[in-house]
Amino acid sequence: MNNISTSSEEVSSSNGSKKYKGVRCRRWGKWVSEIRVPGSKERLWLGTYSTPGGAAVAHDVASYCLRGNTSLHKLNFPSMLPPTARTDLSPRSIQKAESDAGMAVDAQFIASQGTTQKNVALDISVDDYLGV
């Protein structure tokens, strides 16, 4: 799952509109996604992710599973649908498939951060923190 933007700056385009469909950022920086079930007012919660790319992939998988091939032109990453994305899944199975896909993107991002940044230990003690 390559070429997925994961920084918050890349989620919004220059005109302020959202770059990824079905994704929003919580005030504390986590990315969430949900989707409306076709033909109803019901929403299917897709989860909370560390990256906007993870939430976007989760939305894509759920959209495809719910709407089939008619949704392909509306996906964030149409070429990245996993083999688990099928149109004959129950809502519970859709949540599992999209969660696995989104978490894989998050894990890949976290792993890439670990290889590009050194682990920096904090030079502070509990006493310093408490002001003792």
C-alpha positions in Angstrom: 0.0 0.0 0.0 2.3 2.7 -1.3 1.9 6.3 -2.2 -0.6 7.2 0.4 -0.4 10.7 1.9 -0.4 10.5 5.7 0.4 14.0 6.9 -2.4 16.3 8.0 -1.1 19.1 5.7 -1.7 16.9 2.6 -5.3 16.0 3.5 -6.7 19.4 2.5 -6.1 20.8 -0.9 -5.1 24.5 -1.4 -8.8 25.6 -1.5 -9.5 24.2 1.9 -11.7 21.3 0.7 -11.0 17.7 1.9 -8.7 15.6 -0.2 -10.0 12.2 1.0 -13.7 11.2 0.8 -15.3 10.0 3.9 -12.4 11.1 6.2 -12.4 13.7 9.0 -9.9 14.7 11.7 -10.8 14.8 15.3 -9.6 17.8 17.4 -6.9 15.6 19.0 -5.5 14.5 15.7 -6.9 11.1 15.1 -8.6 10.4 11.8 -12.0 8.8 11.6 -14.3 7.4 8.9 -17.9 6.3 8.5 -20.2 5.7 5.6 -23.9 5.8 5.0 -25.5 2.4 4.1 -27.2 2.7 0.7 -30.9 2.9 0.8 -31.1 3.8 4.5 -30.2 6.5 7.0 -28.0 4.1 8.8 -24.3 4.9 9.1 -21.6 2.2 9.3 -18.8 3.2 11.7 -15.4 2.5 10.1 -13.1 3.3 12.9 -10.4 5.6 14.1 -7.0 5.7 12.5 -3.6 7.4 13.1 -3.3 8.6 9.5 -5.7 10.1 7.0 -4.5 7.5 4.5 -5.6 4.6 6.8 -9.1 6.2 7.2 -9.3 6.8 3.4 -8.4 3.2 2.5 -11.0 1.9 5.1 -13.6 4.1 3.5 -12.7 2.8 0.0 -13.1 -0.8 1.1 -16.4 -0.2 2.8 -17.7 1.9 -0.2 -16.8 -0.9 -2.6 -18.3 -3.6 -0.5 -21.6 -1.7 -0.2 -21.9 -0.3 -3.7 -19.8 -2.6 -5.9 -18.2 -1.5 -9.2 -20.4 1.6 -9.4 -18.2 3.2 -6.6 -14.9 2.7 -8.3 -14.7 6.1 -9.8 -15.4 7.7 -6.4 -12.7 5.9 -4.4 -9.7 7.6 -2.9 -7.3 4.8 -4.0 -9.2 2.6 -6.5 -6.1 0.5 -7.4 -5.5 -0.5 -3.8 -8.6 -2.5 -3.0 -7.5 -5.7 -1.1 -8.8 -9.1 -2.2 -11.0 -9.2 0.9 -13.2 -6.4 -0.6 -16.2 -8.2 -1.9 -19.8 -7.1 -2.5 -21.4 -10.1 -0.8 -20.3 -9.3 2.8 -22.4 -8.6 5.9 -22.0 -5.2 7.6 -19.9 -6.9 10.3 -17.6 -8.5 7.7 -17.3 -5.2 5.9 -16.1 -3.6 9.1 -13.5 -6.3 9.5 -12.3 -6.0 5.9 -12.0 -2.2 6.0 -10.5 -2.2 9.5 -7.8 -4.6 8.4 -7.0 -2.5 5.3 -6.9 0.8 7.2 -4.8 -0.6 10.0 -2.3 -2.0 7.5 -1.8 1.5 6.1 -1.4 2.9 9.6 1.1 0.2 10.5 3.1 0.8 7.4 3.3 4.5 8.2 4.4 3.9 11.8 7.0 1.4 10.6 8.4 3.9 8.1 8.5 6.6 10.8 10.6 4.2 13.0 13.2 3.8 10.3 13.5 7.5 9.5 13.6 8.9 13.0 15.9 8.0 15.9 14.2 7.0 19.1 14.9 10.0 21.3 14.8 9.4 25.1 13.3 12.1 27.2 15.8 13.6 29.6 13.4 14.3 32.4 12.7 12.6 35.6 9.5 12.2 37.6 11.0 14.7 40.2 11.6 17.2 37.4 8.0 16.8 36.2 6.5 17.2 39.6 8.8 20.1 40.5 10.3 18.3 43.5 
